[in-house]
Amino acid sequence: MNTIRTTARTLAVVAVAATPIAAQPGSLVAWGDNFFGQCSPLPAGQFRAVASGWHHSVAIRTDGTLAAWGDPKGGATLVPQGTFTYVAAGSKWNAAIRTDGTLVAWGNNTWGQLNVPPGAFVAVSVGREHGLALRADGTAAGWGTNANGEATPPPGTYRAIAAGQGFSIAIRTDGTLAGWGYNQSGQATVPSGEFSSIAAGNGWAAGVRADGTLAAWGYSGQGQLVVPPGVFRAVSIDAEGQFGLALGYDDRPVGWGLNGSGQASPPPIAIARVDAGGLHAIAIRKECYANCDASSAPPTLTVNDFICFLNTFATGDTYANCDGSVAPPVLNVNDFICYINAYAAGCP
C-alpha cells in the first residue's frame, strides 16, 4: 500500500483503509480534520503500517503491536494484544491480521463485522459494514452485512481486495478488476485493463493502472473522479469519505476530491505509506536515515554525515566498517559509500 535509491522499485498493492508492513519504518504524520484527535497528538515511535477510520486511526509499531487513537466510540481504539502484520480501519471498527495469519476485529459490531472467518490470511480490507480478507492461495472471504452481496466475493483468485460502502472490488490474479455489490452509481461496474492498486469508497472507487495512471469511477459529487495526471504506485480512498490520495514514485502523495478539512492537501514530504480516512489521512514518513547530522539545507548528504556516523557508531567498529574490510585502514571512504547505499532511502 517507495523510491528506494539503492534497490529496485516495486508496485505496492493497497486495499482501502489497509496497509501491509512497510519495508522501512518511520514516524507518523497526519493531516485533515482533528475534531476527535485523529491527527494530533500522534503516538511517538517508529511504525510499519497505518490505517485511517472515519474518526480514528490505527498503526502497527515496529515490534508488531498496535496503537489506536481518535474517536473511541464503539471501542475502535481499544486495540487487542499481540503482534500483527496487517491492519484495516472502518467506520467505528477495525480488523487486523495476527502474525500467525488469523484475523481479529474489534469495535462496533452492529452488522456482525466482528465475526471474522477462520483460517490464515495475508490481506484484509474493511468498509463501513463488511470486511474482506485474502488468503495466500488468492481466494477471498467476506463477512458482516451482505444486503447487496458485498460480502460474497465471486469465485476466482485475487491479488488485492477493497471493501467499500455496500460494494467491493478486487484485482484478479491476471490484473483485471472484479466488482460486486451495490451499484447505483456504477461503483461496482469496473473499468477494463490491468491494475496494480485499488481502493473502494462511498459510492466510488479508484485504481492505479498497470502503466501507473489513475482511474476512478462511480459517484462524482465532490470531483473525486477528476484524478490527477501522472504516474503513481498506490492509491487510497476512504470507505465513507469523498477524497483520494495517490502515492507517486517520488514518494510524495497527491490528493483530490473533497477538501473542506485539508484532507486532500497532503504535506510536501516523502512518505512510505499513506491511508485516507473519513476527513483525515495518516501516513508513515520516509525517514532519511543517512542524514546523520540532521541538516535541512541541500545538499542534505555530505561528508559531515559520515563524520557523524563514525562518531555515533564507530565504537567497537561494528557498524562503521560498513564494507566489512579487514585490512587497515578499516574505516575509509568505501564505508561512507556503503553507508549511503545502505541507509539513504528517503533522503532528498
PyMOL commands that set and color helices and strands:
alter all, ss='L'
color gray80, all
select helices_A, chain A and resi 73-75+303-313+315-317+333-343
alter helices_A, ss='H'
color red, helices_A
select strands_A, chain A and resi 18-20+28-32+47-52+56-61+66-70+84-89+93-98+103-107+123-126+130-134+140-144+158-163+167-172+177-181+195-200+204-209+214-218+232-237+243-248+253-257+271-276+280-285
alter strands_A, ss='S'
color yellow, strands_A
deselect
rebuild
show_as cartoon
